[in-house]
Amino acid sequence: MQELIGKEVEVRSADMTYKGVLVEIGEKEVYLITDNGWIVLPVEGVAEIKAAE
């Protein structure tokens, strides 16, 4: 998962998919920067992180 830091990713949570650059995966939160600004998601709510297609 750490190999995706700094790259464009898709992060899928229970109800939504976010696209942006993965900045950090912390113990409790995942940080993305998107065209609309920062997105901070709780780790327990993240179902999948994968490289953007």
PQR file of N, CA, C, O and H, with PARSE charges and radii, in Angstrom:
ATOM      1  N   MET A   1       0.826  -1.190   0.000 -0.4000 1.5000
ATOM      2  CA  MET A   1       0.000   0.000   0.000 -0.0000 2.0000
ATOM      3  C   MET A   1       0.877   1.263   0.000  0.5500 1.7000
ATOM      4  O   MET A   1       0.521   2.261  -0.626 -0.5500 1.4000
ATOM      5  N   GLN A   2       1.997   1.221   0.685 -0.4000 1.5000
ATOM      6  CA  GLN A   2       2.871   2.389   0.775 -0.0000 2.0000
ATOM      7  C   GLN A   2       3.407   2.799  -0.600  0.5500 1.7000
ATOM      8  O   GLN A   2       3.759   3.961  -0.805 -0.5500 1.4000
ATOM      9  H   GLN A   2       2.286   0.410   1.194  0.4000 1.0000
ATOM     10  N   GLU A   3       3.470   1.844  -1.548 -0.4000 1.5000
ATOM     11  CA  GLU A   3       3.981   2.159  -2.885 -0.0000 2.0000
ATOM     12  C   GLU A   3       3.051   3.083  -3.660  0.5500 1.7000
ATOM     13  O   GLU A   3       3.449   3.641  -4.683 -0.5500 1.4000
ATOM     14  H   GLU A   3       3.184   0.900  -1.382  0.4000 1.0000
ATOM     15  N   LEU A   4       1.807   3.254  -3.183 -0.4000 1.5000
ATOM     16  CA  LEU A   4       0.839   4.135  -3.843 -0.0000 2.0000
ATOM     17  C   LEU A   4       0.918   5.583  -3.359  0.5500 1.7000
ATOM     18  O   LEU A   4       0.284   6.459  -3.947 -0.5500 1.4000
ATOM     19  H   LEU A   4       1.484   2.800  -2.352  0.4000 1.0000
ATOM     20  N   ILE A   5       1.681   5.848  -2.305 -0.4000 1.5000
ATOM     21  CA  ILE A   5       1.799   7.222  -1.797 -0.0000 2.0000
ATOM     22  C   ILE A   5       2.438   8.101  -2.865  0.5500 1.7000
ATOM     23  O   ILE A   5       3.468   7.754  -3.444 -0.5500 1.4000
ATOM     24  H   ILE A   5       2.196   5.135  -1.828  0.4000 1.0000
ATOM     25  N   GLY A   6       1.807   9.247  -3.114 -0.4000 1.5000
ATOM     26  CA  GLY A   6       2.274  10.185  -4.125 -0.0000 2.0000
ATOM     27  C   GLY A   6       1.709   9.921  -5.504  0.5500 1.7000
ATOM     28  O   GLY A   6       2.017  10.641  -6.454 -0.5500 1.4000
ATOM     29  H   GLY A   6       0.971   9.529  -2.644  0.4000 1.0000
ATOM     30  N   LYS A   7       0.874   8.880  -5.620 -0.4000 1.5000
ATOM     31  CA  LYS A   7       0.306   8.521  -6.913 -0.0000 2.0000
ATOM     32  C   LYS A   7      -1.207   8.722  -6.915  0.5500 1.7000
ATOM     33  O   LYS A   7      -1.846   8.792  -5.865 -0.5500 1.4000
ATOM     34  H   LYS A   7       0.625   8.295  -4.848  0.4000 1.0000
ATOM     35  N   GLU A   8      -1.761   8.813  -8.126 -0.4000 1.5000
ATOM     36  CA  GLU A   8      -3.210   8.951  -8.310 -0.0000 2.0000
ATOM     37  C   GLU A   8      -3.864   7.610  -7.954  0.5500 1.7000
ATOM     38  O   GLU A   8      -3.487   6.563  -8.481 -0.5500 1.4000
ATOM     39  H   GLU A   8      -1.242   8.757  -8.979  0.4000 1.0000
ATOM     40  N   VAL A   9      -4.841   7.662  -7.061 -0.4000 1.5000
ATOM     41  CA  VAL A   9      -5.505   6.445  -6.595 -0.0000 2.0000
ATOM     42  C   VAL A   9      -7.021   6.610  -6.585  0.5500 1.7000
ATOM     43  O   VAL A   9      -7.549   7.713  -6.725 -0.5500 1.4000
ATOM     44  H   VAL A   9      -5.147   8.512  -6.633  0.4000 1.0000
ATOM     45  N   GLU A  10      -7.698   5.490  -6.416 -0.4000 1.5000
ATOM     46  CA  GLU A  10      -9.127   5.450  -6.138 -0.0000 2.0000
ATOM     47  C   GLU A  10      -9.270   4.807  -4.762  0.5500 1.7000
ATOM     48  O   GLU A  10      -8.735   3.728  -4.510 -0.5500 1.4000
ATOM     49  H   GLU A  10      -7.270   4.594  -6.302  0.4000 1.0000
ATOM     50  N   VAL A  11      -9.988   5.474  -3.888 -0.4000 1.5000
ATOM     51  CA  VAL A  11     -10.228   4.956  -2.543 -0.0000 2.0000
ATOM     52  C   VAL A  11     -11.717   4.696  -2.411  0.5500 1.7000
ATOM     53  O   VAL A  11     -12.535   5.607  -2.538 -0.5500 1.4000
ATOM     54  H   VAL A  11     -10.422   6.351  -4.093  0.4000 1.0000
ATOM     55  N   ARG A  12     -12.059   3.438  -2.155 -0.4000 1.5000
ATOM     56  CA  ARG A  12     -13.470   3.060  -2.048 -0.0000 2.0000
ATOM     57  C   ARG A  12     -13.828   2.878  -0.580  0.5500 1.7000
ATOM     58  O   ARG A  12     -13.181   2.127   0.149 -0.5500 1.4000
ATOM     59  H   ARG A  12     -11.395   2.698  -2.052  0.4000 1.0000
ATOM     60  N   SER A  13     -14.879   3.588  -0.165 -0.4000 1.5000
ATOM     61  CA  SER A  13     -15.425   3.424   1.180 -0.0000 2.0000
ATOM     62  C   SER A  13     -16.780   2.750   1.035  0.5500 1.7000
ATOM     63  O   SER A  13     -17.163   2.370  -0.072 -0.5500 1.4000
ATOM     64  H   SER A  13     -15.404   4.198  -0.758  0.4000 1.0000
ATOM     65  N   ALA A  14     -17.496   2.600   2.112 -0.4000 1.5000
ATOM     66  CA  ALA A  14     -18.777   1.904   2.088 -0.0000 2.0000
ATOM     67  C   ALA A  14     -19.771   2.548   1.130  0.5500 1.7000
ATOM     68  O   ALA A  14     -20.554   1.846   0.490 -0.5500 1.4000
ATOM     69  H   ALA A  14     -17.185   2.909   3.011  0.4000 1.0000
ATOM     70  N   ASP A  15     -19.752   3.872   1.023 -0.4000 1.5000
ATOM     71  CA  ASP A  15     -20.782   4.559   0.242 -0.0000 2.0000
ATOM     72  C   ASP A  15     -20.275   5.426  -0.910  0.5500 1.7000
ATOM     73  O   ASP A  15     -21.080   6.037  -1.614 -0.5500 1.4000
ATOM     74  H   ASP A  15     -19.116   4.443   1.543  0.4000 1.0000
ATOM     75  N   MET A  16     -18.955   5.493  -1.117 -0.4000 1.5000
ATOM     76  CA  MET A  16     -18.445   6.421  -2.122 -0.0000 2.0000
ATOM     77  C   MET A  16     -17.050   6.011  -2.583  0.5500 1.7000
ATOM     78  O   MET A  16     -16.325   5.325  -1.863 -0.5500 1.4000
ATOM     79  H   MET A  16     -18.302   4.997  -0.545  0.4000 1.0000
ATOM     80  N   THR A  17     -16.683   6.438  -3.792 -0.4000 1.5000
ATOM     81  CA  THR A  17     -15.324   6.254  -4.301 -0.0000 2.0000
ATOM     82  C   THR A  17     -14.707   7.629  -4.504  0.5500 1.7000
ATOM     83  O   THR A  17     -15.307   8.502  -5.131 -0.5500 1.4000
ATOM     84  H   THR A  17     -17.273   6.995  -4.376  0.4000 1.0000
ATOM     85  N   TYR A  18     -13.513   7.815  -3.972 -0.4000 1.5000
ATOM     86  CA  TYR A  18     -12.793   9.081  -4.070 -0.0000 2.0000
ATOM     87  C   TYR A  18     -11.591   8.898  -4.978  0.5500 1.7000
ATOM     88  O   TYR A  18     -10.950   7.848  -4.952 -0.5500 1.4000
ATOM     89  H   TYR A  18     -13.026   7.106  -3.462  0.4000 1.0000
ATOM     90  N   LYS A  19     -11.276   9.914  -5.787 -0.4000 1.5000
ATOM     91  CA  LYS A  19     -10.095   9.891  -6.641 -0.0000 2.0000
ATOM     92  C   LYS A  19      -9.209  11.063  -6.264  0.5500 1.7000
ATOM     93  O   LYS A  19      -9.685  12.186  -6.101 -0.5500 1.4000
ATOM     94  H   LYS A  19     -11.797  10.767  -5.808  0.4000 1.0000
ATOM     95  N   GLY A  20      -7.922  10.798  -6.127 -0.4000 1.5000
ATOM     96  CA  GLY A  20      -6.976  11.844  -5.805 -0.0000 2.0000
ATOM     97  C   GLY A  20      -5.594  11.271  -5.621  0.5500 1.7000
ATOM     98  O   GLY A  20      -5.357  10.093  -5.887 -0.5500 1.4000
ATOM     99  H   GLY A  20      -7.535   9.886  -6.259  0.4000 1.0000
ATOM    100  N   VAL A  21      -4.682  12.106  -5.166 -0.4000 1.5000
ATOM    101  CA  VAL A  21      -3.310  11.682  -4.899 -0.0000 2.0000
ATOM    102  C   VAL A  21      -3.236  11.261  -3.430  0.5500 1.7000
ATOM    103  O   VAL A  21      -3.594  12.017  -2.527 -0.5500 1.4000
ATOM    104  H   VAL A  21      -4.874  13.063  -4.950  0.4000 1.0000
ATOM    105  N   LEU A  22      -2.763  10.039  -3.221 -0.4000 1.5000
ATOM    106  CA  LEU A  22      -2.613   9.520  -1.862 -0.0000 2.0000
ATOM    107  C   LEU A  22      -1.425  10.201  -1.203  0.5500 1.7000
ATOM    108  O   LEU A  22      -0.302  10.122  -1.701 -0.5500 1.4000
ATOM    109  H   LEU A  22      -2.472   9.424  -3.954  0.4000 1.0000
ATOM    110  N   VAL A  23      -1.671  10.871  -0.083 -0.4000 1.5000
ATOM    111  CA  VAL A  23      -0.614  11.610   0.606 -0.0000 2.0000
ATOM    112  C   VAL A  23      -0.060  10.804   1.772  0.5500 1.7000
ATOM    113  O   VAL A  23       1.152  10.756   1.978 -0.5500 1.4000
ATOM    114  H   VAL A  23      -2.583  10.935   0.322  0.4000 1.0000
ATOM    115  N   GLU A  24      -0.946  10.170   2.536 -0.4000 1.5000
ATOM    116  CA  GLU A  24      -0.492   9.444   3.721 -0.0000 2.0000
ATOM    117  C   GLU A  24      -1.538   8.419   4.147  0.5500 1.7000
ATOM    118  O   GLU A  24      -2.742   8.632   4.006 -0.5500 1.4000
ATOM    119  H   GLU A  24      -1.931  10.208   2.369  0.4000 1.0000
ATOM    120  N   ILE A  25      -1.046   7.310   4.668 -0.4000 1.5000
ATOM    121  CA  ILE A  25      -1.907   6.327   5.325 -0.0000 2.0000
ATOM    122  C   ILE A  25      -1.433   6.253   6.765  0.5500 1.7000
ATOM    123  O   ILE A  25      -0.388   5.671   7.056 -0.5500 1.4000
ATOM    124  H   ILE A  25      -0.067   7.136   4.783  0.4000 1.0000
ATOM    125  N   GLY A  26      -2.209   6.849   7.666 -0.4000 1.5000
ATOM    126  CA  GLY A  26      -1.856   6.840   9.076 -0.0000 2.0000
ATOM    127  C   GLY A  26      -2.498   5.664   9.784  0.5500 1.7000
ATOM    128  O   GLY A  26      -3.151   4.835   9.148 -0.5500 1.4000
ATOM    129  H   GLY A  26      -3.058   7.322   7.430  0.4000 1.0000
ATOM    130  N   GLU A  27      -2.321   5.584  11.086 -0.4000 1.5000
ATOM    131  CA  GLU A  27      -2.922   4.515  11.878 -0.0000 2.0000
ATOM    132  C   GLU A  27      -4.435   4.610  11.898  0.5500 1.7000
ATOM    133  O   GLU A  27      -5.128   3.594  11.960 -0.5500 1.4000
ATOM    134  H   GLU A  27      -1.791   6.258  11.602  0.4000 1.0000
ATOM    135  N   LYS A  28      -4.952   5.840  11.845 -0.4000 1.5000
ATOM    136  CA  LYS A  28      -6.396   6.040  11.965 -0.0000 2.0000
ATOM    137  C   LYS A  28      -7.040   6.697  10.756  0.5500 1.7000
ATOM    138  O   LYS A  28      -8.259   6.632  10.597 -0.5500 1.4000
ATOM    139  H   LYS A  28      -4.389   6.666  11.794  0.4000 1.0000
ATOM    140  N   GLU A  29      -6.232   7.339   9.888 -0.4000 1.5000
ATOM    141  CA  GLU A  29      -6.811   8.107   8.784 -0.0000 2.0000
ATOM    142  C   GLU A  29      -6.013   7.943   7.498  0.5500 1.7000
ATOM    143  O   GLU A  29      -4.809   7.687   7.516 -0.5500 1.4000
ATOM    144  H   GLU A  29      -5.242   7.392  10.017  0.4000 1.0000
ATOM    145  N   VAL A  30      -6.723   8.098   6.375 -0.4000 1.5000
ATOM    146  CA  VAL A  30      -6.129   8.102   5.037 -0.0000 2.0000
ATOM    147  C   VAL A  30      -6.291   9.514   4.492  0.5500 1.7000
ATOM    148  O   VAL A  30      -7.380  10.084   4.560 -0.5500 1.4000
ATOM    149  H   VAL A  30      -7.701   8.306   6.359  0.4000 1.0000
ATOM    150  N   TYR A  31      -5.220  10.081   3.953 -0.4000 1.5000
ATOM    151  CA  TYR A  31      -5.218  11.461   3.467 -0.0000 2.0000
ATOM    152  C   TYR A  31      -5.046  11.491   1.955  0.5500 1.7000
ATOM    153  O   TYR A  31      -4.105  10.919   1.405 -0.5500 1.4000
ATOM    154  H   TYR A  31      -4.336   9.619   3.898  0.4000 1.0000
ATOM    155  N   LEU A  32      -5.986  12.178   1.291 -0.4000 1.5000
ATOM    156  CA  LEU A  32      -5.949  12.359  -0.162 -0.0000 2.0000
ATOM    157  C   LEU A  32      -6.017  13.837  -0.481  0.5500 1.7000
ATOM    158  O   LEU A  32      -6.645  14.609   0.244 -0.5500 1.4000
ATOM    159  H   LEU A  32      -6.751  12.643   1.737  0.4000 1.0000
ATOM    160  N   ILE A  33      -5.370  14.233  -1.571 -0.4000 1.5000
ATOM    161  CA  ILE A  33      -5.570  15.578  -2.095 -0.0000 2.0000
ATOM    162  C   ILE A  33      -6.269  15.408  -3.439  0.5500 1.7000
ATOM    163  O   ILE A  33      -5.805  14.670  -4.309 -0.5500 1.4000
ATOM    164  H   ILE A  33      -4.860  13.607  -2.161  0.4000 1.0000
ATOM    165  N   THR A  34      -7.391  16.104  -3.591 -0.4000 1.5000
ATOM    166  CA  THR A  34      -8.201  15.998  -4.801 -0.0000 2.0000
ATOM    167  C   THR A  34      -8.296  17.370  -5.459  0.5500 1.7000
ATOM    168  O   THR A  34      -7.749  18.349  -4.952 -0.5500 1.4000
ATOM    169  H   THR A  34      -7.767  16.703  -2.884  0.4000 1.0000
ATOM    170  N   ASP A  35      -8.987  17.433  -6.581 -0.4000 1.5000
ATOM    171  CA  ASP A  35      -9.209  18.716  -7.248 -0.0000 2.0000
ATOM    172  C   ASP A  35      -9.997  19.675  -6.366  0.5500 1.7000
ATOM    173  O   ASP A  35      -9.894  20.893  -6.512 -0.5500 1.4000
ATOM    174  H   ASP A  35      -9.432  16.638  -6.993  0.4000 1.0000
ATOM    175  N   ASN A  36     -10.785  19.118  -5.449 -0.4000 1.5000
ATOM    176  CA  ASN A  36     -11.618  19.940  -4.554 -0.0000 2.0000
ATOM    177  C   ASN A  36     -10.979  20.205  -3.198  0.5500 1.7000
ATOM    178  O   ASN A  36     -11.593  20.856  -2.352 -0.5500 1.4000
ATOM    179  H   ASN A  36     -10.869  18.129  -5.330  0.4000 1.0000
ATOM    180  N   GLY A  37      -9.775  19.724  -2.972 -0.4000 1.5000
ATOM    181  CA  GLY A  37      -9.091  19.938  -1.699 -0.0000 2.0000
ATOM    182  C   GLY A  37      -8.774  18.623  -1.003  0.5500 1.7000
ATOM    183  O   GLY A  37      -8.760  17.559  -1.622 -0.5500 1.4000
ATOM    184  H   GLY A  37      -9.277  19.196  -3.659  0.4000 1.0000
ATOM    185  N   TRP A  38      -8.520  18.719   0.298 -0.4000 1.5000
ATOM    186  CA  TRP A  38      -8.137  17.565   1.099 -0.0000 2.0000
ATOM    187  C   TRP A  38      -9.349  16.708   1.451  0.5500 1.7000
ATOM    188  O   TRP A  38     -10.433  17.217   1.735 -0.5500 1.4000
ATOM    189  H   TRP A  38      -8.531  19.583   0.801  0.4000 1.0000
ATOM    190  N   ILE A  39      -9.135  15.399   1.424 -0.4000 1.5000
ATOM    191  CA  ILE A  39     -10.118  14.433   1.910 -0.0000 2.0000
ATOM    192  C   ILE A  39      -9.414  13.608   2.975  0.5500 1.7000
ATOM    193  O   ILE A  39      -8.331  13.073   2.735 -0.5500 1.4000
ATOM    194  H   ILE A  39      -8.254  14.985   1.193  0.4000 1.0000
ATOM    195  N   VAL A  40     -10.018  13.503   4.141 -0.4000 1.5000
ATOM    196  CA  VAL A  40      -9.476  12.682   5.229 -0.0000 2.0000
ATOM    197  C   VAL A  40     -10.532  11.641   5.571  0.5500 1.7000
ATOM    198  O   VAL A  40     -11.652  11.980   5.955 -0.5500 1.4000
ATOM    199  H   VAL A  40     -10.897  13.937   4.336  0.4000 1.0000
ATOM    200  N   LEU A  41     -10.165  10.370   5.426 -0.4000 1.5000
ATOM    201  CA  LEU A  41     -11.095   9.275   5.670 -0.0000 2.0000
ATOM    202  C   LEU A  41     -10.596   8.411   6.819  0.5500 1.7000
ATOM    203  O   LEU A  41      -9.393   8.177   6.936 -0.5500 1.4000
ATOM    204  H   LEU A  41      -9.256  10.095   5.113  0.4000 1.0000
ATOM    205  N   PRO A  42     -11.498   7.936   7.667 -0.5600 1.5000
ATOM    206  CA  PRO A  42     -11.075   7.005   8.716  0.2800 2.0000
ATOM    207  C   PRO A  42     -10.669   5.669   8.094  0.5500 1.7000
ATOM    208  O   PRO A  42     -11.360   5.164   7.209 -0.5500 1.4000
ATOM    209  N   VAL A  43      -9.564   5.099   8.544 -0.4000 1.5000
ATOM    210  CA  VAL A  43      -9.053   3.844   8.006 -0.0000 2.0000
ATOM    211  C   VAL A  43     -10.103   2.743   8.063  0.5500 1.7000
ATOM    212  O   VAL A  43     -10.237   1.972   7.113 -0.5500 1.4000
ATOM    213  H   VAL A  43      -9.003   5.510   9.262  0.4000 1.0000
ATOM    214  N   GLU A  44     -10.841   2.660   9.151 -0.4000 1.5000
ATOM    215  CA  GLU A  44     -11.823   1.574   9.296 -0.0000 2.0000
ATOM    216  C   GLU A  44     -12.967   1.677   8.294  0.5500 1.7000
ATOM    217  O   GLU A  44     -13.692   0.704   8.088 -0.5500 1.4000
ATOM    218  H   GLU A  44     -10.732   3.287   9.922  0.4000 1.0000
ATOM    219  N   GLY A  45     -13.142   2.836   7.671 -0.4000 1.5000
ATOM    220  CA  GLY A  45     -14.192   3.002   6.676 -0.0000 2.0000
ATOM    221  C   GLY A  45     -13.737   2.758   5.246  0.5500 1.7000
ATOM    222  O   GLY A  45     -14.547   2.811   4.321 -0.5500 1.4000
ATOM    223  H   GLY A  45     -12.553   3.627   7.838  0.4000 1.0000
ATOM    224  N   VAL A  46     -12.451   2.490   5.056 -0.4000 1.5000
ATOM    225  CA  VAL A  46     -11.892   2.298   3.719 -0.0000 2.0000
ATOM    226  C   VAL A  46     -11.941   0.815   3.355  0.5500 1.7000
ATOM    227  O   VAL A  46     -11.397  -0.029   4.067 -0.5500 1.4000
ATOM    228  H   VAL A  46     -11.793   2.447   5.808  0.4000 1.0000
ATOM    229  N   ALA A  47     -12.600   0.512   2.237 -0.4000 1.5000
ATOM    230  CA  ALA A  47     -12.710  -0.872   1.779 -0.0000 2.0000
ATOM    231  C   ALA A  47     -11.562  -1.253   0.852  0.5500 1.7000
ATOM    232  O   ALA A  47     -11.112  -2.399   0.853 -0.5500 1.4000
ATOM    233  H   ALA A  47     -13.042   1.197   1.658  0.4000 1.0000
ATOM    234  N   GLU A  48     -11.080  -0.277   0.048 -0.4000 1.5000
ATOM    235  CA  GLU A  48     -10.056  -0.589  -0.947 -0.0000 2.0000
ATOM    236  C   GLU A  48      -9.316   0.666  -1.370  0.5500 1.7000
ATOM    237  O   GLU A  48      -9.908   1.739  -1.490 -0.5500 1.4000
ATOM    238  H   GLU A  48     -11.445   0.654   0.047  0.4000 1.0000
ATOM    239  N   ILE A  49      -8.014   0.525  -1.594 -0.4000 1.5000
ATOM    240  CA  ILE A  49      -7.212   1.584  -2.207 -0.0000 2.0000
ATOM    241  C   ILE A  49      -6.475   0.946  -3.374  0.5500 1.7000
ATOM    242  O   ILE A  49      -5.763  -0.044  -3.207 -0.5500 1.4000
ATOM    243  H   ILE A  49      -7.533  -0.346  -1.496  0.4000 1.0000
ATOM    244  N   LYS A  50      -6.655   1.528  -4.566 -0.4000 1.5000
ATOM    245  CA  LYS A  50      -5.980   0.977  -5.742 -0.0000 2.0000
ATOM    246  C   LYS A  50      -5.531   2.110  -6.645  0.5500 1.7000
ATOM    247  O   LYS A  50      -6.036   3.229  -6.557 -0.5500 1.4000
ATOM    248  H   LYS A  50      -7.234   2.332  -4.702  0.4000 1.0000
ATOM    249  N   ALA A  51      -4.575   1.808  -7.515 -0.4000 1.5000
ATOM    250  CA  ALA A  51      -4.094   2.793  -8.479 -0.0000 2.0000
ATOM    251  C   ALA A  51      -5.245   3.206  -9.390  0.5500 1.7000
ATOM    252  O   ALA A  51      -6.050   2.369  -9.798 -0.5500 1.4000
ATOM    253  H   ALA A  51      -4.165   0.899  -7.586  0.4000 1.0000
ATOM    254  N   ALA A  52      -5.322   4.488  -9.704 -0.4000 1.5000
ATOM    255  CA  ALA A  52      -6.370   4.987 -10.587 -0.0000 2.0000
ATOM    256  C   ALA A  52      -6.173   4.448 -11.983  0.5500 1.7000
ATOM    257  O   ALA A  52      -5.047   4.244 -12.437 -0.5500 1.4000
ATOM    258  H   ALA A  52      -4.668   5.168  -9.372  0.4000 1.0000
ATOM    259  N   GLU A  53      -7.289   4.220 -12.658 -0.4000 1.5000
ATOM    260  CA  GLU A  53      -7.221   3.690 -14.031 -0.0000 2.0000
ATOM    261  C   GLU A  53      -7.303   4.798 -15.049  0.5500 1.7000
ATOM    262  O   GLU A  53      -7.262   4.536 -16.251 -0.5500 1.4000
ATOM    263  H   GLU A  53      -8.203   4.386 -12.289  0.4000 1.0000
TER
END
